[in-house]
């Protein structure tokens, strides 16, 4: 009898999935690897499995989405734990496909995202067996944060308080506290870009692991913001204790590759070299690489006509701060008091030094 009952349950579930026209998908597929145009069918299938439905809202050129896919969704331990509680699908909100939403209403991916107020990506939306939205979260998370989000939704803690991503509560696991503003939730925690540098090499952020990194963006013909920012970085590094000065790498990435050739960029960066510190590295990409940098860090870089210069750039001002693991900690805003910037660099440099010492023992 026990065997017959088990068989009937399995057969009933299989028939239910066939009736819905929703393939179960391979058991070992990465999280959110499947796409669909019928979310109501997915809700029903999730209910038949005793789970809730989790939908990943994404865009093809979203850096945060790619980071989540590569560093979180594809981790076997996370995939296994998440799939015990949730059935997962992804929706590309840039497509014009017809869509059936979880409540059975006709829609489109864009309209569905707008109804959820998920206009930014990456976003996650969770639904109960009736197709009602339980919770929505927008932003990138590290592996620990994603686990916490899953536990938060499955235990219905959203009824008591909103979810606060642990990756945004503190600078990183050692609880560095900075004066800099926390990074925007949709910016990747580990931005990826590859640019030529004034040392003759091509660099990624990963090349500076083990050091604190302060990254400014702009262009050499910038009349005020860029030279002021680099002068403040020079002063902030020079204010560090001698043993910490070498623990910070200052980078200056041009947003104007048309005019900022590497030799010009090198002369410009050299003028701001901090005494006792590492040389400032200028970074330059071609048009596509610069576009990727802008997309990764969600920068502003708008050309404005200029009678004397041909054009100027209205661009993001401030300094992006990274720890020794290459993790984005925050943005030191333009005009922040020098004392606060110096304190942040000291914290990041001291942390990098501690990590180096621990690695040596």
N, C-alpha and C positions, 0 to 999 in steps of 0.2 A: 504493500500500500504506500509505504514511504517513497519507494522508487517511482510509483505511478504518479503520486502527487507532485514530486519534483519535476518529473517529465512534463506534466501538464502545465506547471508554472513556466517552465522554460519555453514550451510550445506557445503558450498564451502570450508571453512577452514577444516572441519572434513574430507572431501573427500581428500583434499590435503595431510593431515597428514597420512591418510590411504594409499594413493598412494605412499608416501615416505617410508611407513613401519616403521615409527618412532612413538612410543607411546608418548602421551603428558605427561604422568606421573601424579601422584597425585598433586593437586594444592598446598597442604600444605607440600610437601616434602622439606627437608632442601636443602640449596643451594648445587649444584654440587653432589646431591645424585645419579643422574642417570649416567650410563656409556653407551658407544656406540662404535660401530666399523664403523659407517658411518657418518662422520662429514659433508659431502656434504648435506646429508639429513637434518642434524640439522641446517645447514645454511639456507636451503630453508624454514624449519619450522619456524625459527626465523624471516625470512623476512615476512612470511605470518602473523606472530603475530605483525609485526611492530617493531621488536627488533633486536639487534645485538646478535651474538653468543659469549659466554664467556666459555673458556675451562680451566679446572683446571688440571694441569699436576702434578702427584703425584707418590709417591713410598710407598710401604707398611710399611717400617721401617723409614720413614722420620719424625723426631720429629716435625719439623716446619709445616708439612702437618697436623699432628694430632692436633697441637695447633690451626691452622686455622679452622679445622673442628669443634672442640669443643667450641672454644671461640669466633668465628666470624660467620662461616657459619650457625650455629644452632641458632643464635639469631633471634627471630621472626621479630623484627623491621627491621633489616638489610636484612633479606631474602625478606621481602615484598617490600622494596624500591629497592633492586637490581633486583628483578624479573620484576619490571615495565619496566626496560630498557634492560634486557639481558635474553636470554634463556641460561640455564647453563647445562653443562655436565662435567664429569671428565674422564680422561684417565690415567690409570696406565702404566707408560712408561717402566715398567719392563716386561710386558707380551710380548709374541711372536705372538699375534693375528694379522691377516690381518686387515688393516685399510684403509678406503677411506678418504683421507684428504679433507679439505674444498673446494679445487679446483677440486675434483673428481679424483685425482690421487691415484693409489694403493700405499700403504706404510705400515709401521709397526709403533707402538707407539714410539719405540726408534728412528727410522729414522725421524719420524715427529718432535720429540723433538729436534733432532740435526739440522734439517732444520730451526727451529725457534731459534736456539742457546739457547735453554732452557735445558741445560745439568744438571742444579741444580734444586732442588725442595725445597719448593713449587714454582710453576710458574703459571702465568695466561696469556692466549693468547686471544685476542679479534679479531673478524672477521666481515667484512661487508657482505652485502647480496650477493656479488659476490665471496665470499670465500677468499678475500684478507685480510691479517693480518693487523690490525690497530695498535696494540700495544702489547708488551709483558712486563710483570713485574715478577721478581724473588725475593722472600723473604717473610718473615713473616711481618704481619701488625697487629696493634691493631684495634679495631672496628672503631675508628675515621679515621685511615689511610685507611682502606678498603673502607669506604664511600667516602673518597676523591679520591681514585683511580677510583671508579665507576663514579664520577662526572667528573673527568679528561678525561676519555675515552669518555663518552657520549657527552661531550661538545667539543670534538676534540682538546683539548689543547695540545695534543702531537705534533701538527703541529708547535707549537711555542717553546716548551721546553720539556725536559725529565721530567718524574715524579720523585719527591724526596719524599720518604716516610717520613711523619711527625714524625714517631716513631724514625727515625734515625737522625733527624736534631738536636735534643736536648736530654739531658739525660732523662728528663721526663717533665710532664706538667708544672712544676714550672721553667722550663728552667735552670736546673742545668748545669753548664758548667764544664766539667772535662778535665784533661790532658790525661786521659786514651783514648785509641783508641776506636772508636765506635764499637759495636759488628757486626760481619759479618751478612749480611742480612738474611741468611738462618738459623741462630741459633735462636731457640725459644726465645721470649721475656720473657717467664716464664718457664724455663727448669724444667722438672719433673724427679726427681730421689729419691729413698728411700734407705738409707744406715744406717747401725749400727754405733753408735757413742761411743766415749770413756767416755761419761757420763752414759753409761748403757742403753740408750734409742735408739730407731730407729727414724731417723729424715728425713723429707722432707724440702725443702727450705721454704715451707709455714709455718713451725714451727717457723721461725724467723721473721715473719711479725712484723713490728713495729721497727725493727732494721736495720741499714745498715749492709751489709754482704760483707766480703772480702774472697773469696774462692781461695785457691791455690791447685794445684794437683801435685802429684809426688810420692815419695816412700822413706822410711826411710834410705835405703842404698845409696841414691843418694849422690855422692861425693861432689857436689858443688852447683848446681842450687837451690835445695830444701832448704838446710840450709841457704843459702844466702837470699832466698825469705822470709823465715819465720823470719829471723833476721831483715830484712827490715820492715816487717809488725809489728814486736814487737816495733821497733823504731818509726814507723809512728803513732801507737796507743799511745805510750808514749808521743809523741809530741802534742797530742790533749789537749785542755783545760780540766781540771779535770771533769767538768760537762758533757763533750761529750764522755769521754772514754768508758762509759758503753753503749753508743748508737751504738757501732760497735761489731759485732760478727765475729771473724776470724775462718775460717774452713780450714782444711787440709785433702783432700781426697786422699787416696792411690790408685795408679794404679797398685799396686803389692800385691794383696790380698794373693798370695801364700806364701809370706814371712812376710807380715805385719799383724800379729795377733793384736787383740785389745789391749792387755797389752803392747806390744812393741810400738804400735802407741800412746798409752796414755803417756808413758814415753817420747817419742819423742816430742809430742806436748807440754807437760808440761815444757820442757826445754826452750821453747820460749814464755812462758806466759808473757804478757806485765804488767809491774807494774801499778796498778790502773785500769787495763782493765779486760775484761771478760776472763776466761780461753779459750785457743784455743781448739776447739773440733776436734779430729781426726775422720774421717769417713772411713768406710770400707764396701764394699759389697762383695757378692760372685761373681763368674765369670760372671754370667748373669747380675747382678746388675752393676758390673763394666763396662761391655760392654755397658749397657744402658747409664751410665754416659758419657762414651766416645762418644757415638752416639749423646746424647743430646747437649753436648758442642762442638762437632766436634773436639775432641782432637786427638793428635798424641800420641801413646804409643807403640813403637816398641822395641822388645827385641833384644839386641845385645850380642853376646858371649863375655865372660870375663874370662880370665884364673884365676884371683884371686877371683872373686865374683860369678862365674857361668854364670851370665848375668847381664847386666845393661839395663836401659830403656831410649831410646831417646823419650822424651815426651814434650808436650806443656809446655812452661814456661810462667809465667806471673800470674796476679791476676785478677780474675773475680770479678767485683764490682756490687752489687745489691742494689736497694733502699729499703725503708721500706715496699713497696708493693710487694717485691720479683721480681721486674723487672730488667732484665739485662741491666746495663748502659754502660758497656764497659770493656775492658781488659787493665789493666796496664801492659805494656810490661816488660819483664825481663831486668834489667839494667836501667830502668827509674830512674832519679834522685830522691833520697829520699824525697827531698822537694816537688816535684810534687805529689808523692804518698801520703804524709802527707796532702797536700792541698785537694786532692780528698777525703780522708777519713774524713777530717774536713767538707767538703761540704755535704757529705752523712750523717754524724752524726748530723750535725746541722739541716738538713732537717728532719731526723727521730725525733729529739727532738721537732721541731715545730709541726709535725704531732701529736705527743703524747700530747702536750699541748693543741692543738685544740680539740682533742678527749675528753679531760678532762673538757672542757668548754661546 
